[in-house]
Amino acid sequence: MTTNPGILSPYRPQPPAPDVSSQVRRPGQLLCPDGIVFDGLERVVRRHLFQLNAAGDVHPRPPRALVITGKPGTGKTVAATDAALRSKHAVLQLPASSLASENEGGATAVFDAYIDDAQRHSQRHHELVVLVADDLDLGIISADASTGRTVNSNLLVQRLQSFADGDDGRNFDGTRIALIVTGNDWSKVRASLFRDGRATWHEHAPAPEDIADFALDLFKPRSEDERRFIRKLARRYRHESIAFWTAVANSMRTDLIDGLLAAGITDPSAVKVELHRPRPLEPSKLFAIARRHAKPRRLSFL
């Protein structure tokens, strides 16, 4: 049978299922080994996983999904992932962008591929698996006045609901694979998707003391005077996100590299040694960098 090359077929073949095995983090393989632990978020994740494992088949069954909401840059996904890894679970990370598809049913096929891979990993390694969907509220399940809802988004929402309610997606020991979802704005997501009974909700909002502890861990002050300075800086910028402090630390490192290059130190090994060499903090420089990063945020609200 031959086809007429002048006639375009409306059929679009489904893309092959993704190989996501490389995205599985094994228990203990933390994203941020030296990072701060948010006690509230840590307790919520551990309790959620414990309930699924210990009371997964009692009636009423505990919700399979845990939704963590909060402002951008507050460390939701990293903290939740590491909490699961510390709870001796493997984590399969599901970026929202991977669920985009031009093919009808393509998004659900990708999601099912992740579930299949999670089950294979659990069976092969005898490890409990958690599926962590990062920024799912920004994916195709979200709809506004300009985008509306497509067949693909509706099918994915239905598949997520059936996964939250159903028995498919099992660990090697028969318990249901947990789903942890992070996001910032759920107003454009169908309310039924993560309703009560289908999901547990937790709002992540780091306290000022959490921010101070993170800054202390990040800059590693060597003296009591330096510790007081970091706490003072943290109080001044207590409303900034975790991402703000990471950006400040990266700018400090960039300034140091610029100074080394200007001094003629261009050998990568020598630069690495200098970057790891303990140095006293420079309060004036650190204040200036913090102001520089905070200023665009202030101007955006004028």
C-alpha positions in Angstrom: 0.0 0.0 0.0 1.4 3.4 -1.0 0.5 6.8 0.4 0.1 10.1 -1.4 2.9 12.4 -0.3 0.7 15.3 -1.1 -1.8 14.4 1.6 -0.8 15.0 5.2 -2.0 12.4 7.7 -3.7 13.9 10.8 -2.1 11.0 12.9 0.7 12.0 15.2 2.7 9.1 16.5 3.2 9.0 20.3 6.7 9.8 21.4 8.6 6.9 23.0 8.3 6.5 26.7 11.2 8.4 28.4 14.0 6.6 30.1 13.8 8.2 33.6 15.9 5.7 35.5 18.8 8.2 35.7 16.5 10.6 37.7 16.1 8.2 40.6 18.0 9.3 43.7 18.7 6.5 46.1 18.1 6.8 49.9 20.6 9.1 51.5 21.7 10.7 48.2 20.7 14.2 49.3 20.4 17.2 47.1 21.8 19.4 49.8 23.9 17.3 52.2 24.9 20.3 54.3 21.7 22.2 54.0 19.2 23.3 56.6 16.4 21.0 57.7 13.1 22.8 58.0 11.6 21.0 61.0 8.0 21.6 60.1 8.3 20.4 56.6 10.5 17.5 57.6 7.8 16.3 60.1 5.1 16.6 57.5 7.0 14.5 54.9 8.0 11.8 57.3 4.5 11.5 58.8 3.0 11.3 55.3 5.3 8.5 54.2 4.9 6.7 57.5 1.1 6.8 57.2 1.2 5.4 53.6 3.6 2.6 54.6 2.1 1.7 58.0 -1.7 2.3 57.4 -1.9 2.3 53.7 -4.8 -0.2 53.5 -6.9 0.7 56.5 -10.2 2.5 56.1 -10.3 5.4 55.4 -6.9 5.2 53.6 -4.5 8.1 54.1 -4.2 10.4 51.1 -1.5 9.3 48.6 -0.6 12.9 47.6 1.1 15.6 49.7 0.9 19.1 48.3 3.5 21.6 49.6 2.7 25.1 48.7 4.5 28.4 49.4 6.4 31.3 47.9 9.0 30.7 45.2 12.6 30.2 46.3 11.8 29.0 49.8 13.3 25.5 49.3 10.1 23.5 49.1 11.3 20.9 46.6 14.8 20.5 47.9 13.7 20.2 51.5 10.9 17.7 50.6 13.2 15.6 48.5 15.9 15.4 51.1 13.3 14.6 53.8 12.1 11.6 51.8 15.7 10.5 51.1 16.5 10.8 54.8 13.4 8.6 55.5 15.1 5.8 53.5 13.0 6.3 50.4 14.2 6.6 46.8 13.0 9.7 45.0 12.0 9.9 41.3 11.8 13.5 40.3 9.1 14.5 37.9 9.6 18.0 36.3 6.4 19.6 35.2 8.0 20.4 31.9 8.3 16.7 31.1 4.5 16.4 31.0 4.2 18.8 28.0 3.0 17.1 24.8 1.5 18.0 21.5 -0.1 14.5 21.2 -3.5 13.6 22.6 -2.8 11.5 25.7 0.9 12.2 25.4 1.1 13.7 28.9 -0.6 10.8 30.6 1.7 8.4 28.7 4.7 10.2 30.1 3.2 10.2 33.6 2.5 6.4 33.3 6.1 5.9 32.2 7.4 7.5 35.3 5.1 5.3 37.4 6.3 2.2 35.6 9.9 3.2 36.2 9.3 3.8 39.9 7.8 0.4 40.2 10.7 -1.3 38.4 13.2 0.5 40.6 11.3 -0.5 43.8 11.2 -4.2 42.7 14.8 -4.3 41.5 16.3 -2.6 44.6 13.7 -3.4 47.2 13.4 0.3 48.1 10.3 2.4 48.7 9.8 5.1 46.1 8.4 8.6 46.3 7.4 10.5 43.2 8.2 14.3 43.6 6.5 16.6 41.0 8.2 20.0 41.1 6.1 23.1 40.3 3.2 21.1 39.0 1.0 24.2 39.2 3.0 25.7 36.3 2.4 22.7 34.0 -0.3 21.8 31.6 -2.8 21.1 34.4 -3.0 24.8 35.0 -5.4 26.9 32.9 -6.2 30.6 32.7 -8.3 32.8 30.5 -5.8 32.8 27.6 -4.9 29.1 27.6 -8.1 27.4 28.7 -8.1 23.6 29.0 -7.1 21.2 26.3 -7.9 17.5 25.9 -4.3 16.8 27.0 -4.7 18.7 30.2 -8.1 17.2 31.0 -6.7 13.7 30.5 -3.8 14.4 32.7 -5.9 15.8 35.5 -8.2 12.7 35.3 -5.1 10.4 35.4 -3.7 12.2 38.4 -7.0 11.9 40.2 -7.3 8.2 39.4 -3.7 7.7 40.6 -4.4 9.5 43.9 -7.5 7.4 44.5 -6.4 4.1 43.0 -4.3 1.1 43.8 -1.9 1.2 40.8 1.7 2.3 41.4 2.9 -0.1 44.1 6.2 -0.6 45.9 7.9 -3.9 46.2 6.2 -4.5 49.5 2.7 -3.8 48.2 2.4 -0.3 49.6 1.3 2.6 47.3 4.0 4.8 45.8 3.7 8.2 47.4 3.3 11.5 45.5 4.7 14.7 46.7 3.8 17.9 44.7 5.2 21.4 45.1 3.9 24.6 43.7 3.2 28.3 44.4 -0.2 29.2 42.9 -3.0 26.6 42.7 -5.8 29.0 41.8 -5.8 27.9 38.2 -5.7 24.2 38.9 -9.0 22.2 39.1 -10.0 22.1 42.8 -11.0 18.5 42.7 -7.5 17.3 41.8 -6.1 17.7 45.3 -9.2 18.0 47.4 -9.5 16.7 51.0 -9.2 13.0 51.2 -7.2 12.9 48.0 -4.3 15.0 49.3 -2.8 16.5 52.4 -1.8 20.1 52.2 1.2 21.9 53.9 2.1 25.6 53.6 5.8 26.0 53.7 6.8 29.4 55.2 10.3 29.5 56.7 10.4 31.4 60.0 13.0 34.2 60.5 15.0 31.8 62.7 15.1 29.2 59.8 16.4 31.9 57.5 19.1 32.9 60.1 20.1 29.2 60.5 20.3 28.8 56.7 22.5 31.9 56.4 24.8 30.7 59.2 25.2 27.3 57.6 25.8 28.9 54.2 28.5 31.5 55.2 30.1 29.4 58.0 31.2 32.2 60.3 34.4 31.4 62.2 34.1 33.7 65.2 31.4 34.9 67.5 31.6 38.4 65.9 31.0 36.9 62.5 28.0 34.9 63.8 26.5 38.1 65.3 27.1 39.9 61.9 25.3 37.1 60.0 22.4 37.1 62.4 22.2 40.9 62.0 22.2 40.5 58.2 19.5 37.8 58.4 17.3 40.0 60.6 17.6 42.9 58.1 16.7 40.7 55.1 14.4 38.3 57.0 11.6 38.6 54.4 13.9 37.4 51.6 13.8 33.8 50.3 16.2 31.0 50.6 17.1 31.6 47.0 18.1 35.2 47.8 20.8 33.9 50.3 22.1 31.4 47.8 22.4 34.2 45.2 24.3 36.3 47.7 26.7 33.5 48.4 27.2 32.9 44.7 28.0 36.6 44.1 30.6 36.5 46.9 32.2 33.5 45.2 32.1 35.3 41.8 33.8 38.4 43.3 36.5 36.1 44.7 37.1 34.4 41.4 37.3 37.8 39.7 40.0 38.9 42.2 42.0 35.7 41.7 41.9 36.1 37.9 42.9 39.8 38.2 45.9 38.7 40.3 47.0 36.3 37.6 45.8 33.1 39.3 44.3 31.2 36.3 45.1 27.6 37.1 41.8 25.8 37.9 43.4 23.7 40.6 44.9 26.8 42.3 41.5 28.6 42.0 39.8 25.6 43.6 42.2 25.6 46.5 41.6 29.3 47.1 37.9 28.9 46.9 38.0 26.3 49.7 40.5 28.2 51.9 38.8 29.6 55.0 38.5 33.4 54.9 37.3 36.0 57.3 33.9 37.5 56.3 33.9 41.0 54.9 30.9 42.7 56.3 30.9 45.8 54.1 31.2 43.7 50.9 28.5 41.2 52.1 26.1 44.1 53.0 26.7 45.6 49.5 26.0 42.4 47.7 22.8 41.7 49.8 21.6 45.3 49.0 22.3 44.7 45.3 20.2 41.5 45.2 17.4 43.0 47.3 17.1 46.2 45.4 15.5 44.8 42.2 12.8 43.2 44.3 12.0 46.5 46.0 11.8 48.3 42.7 9.4 45.7 41.3 6.8 46.7 43.9 7.0 50.5 43.3 
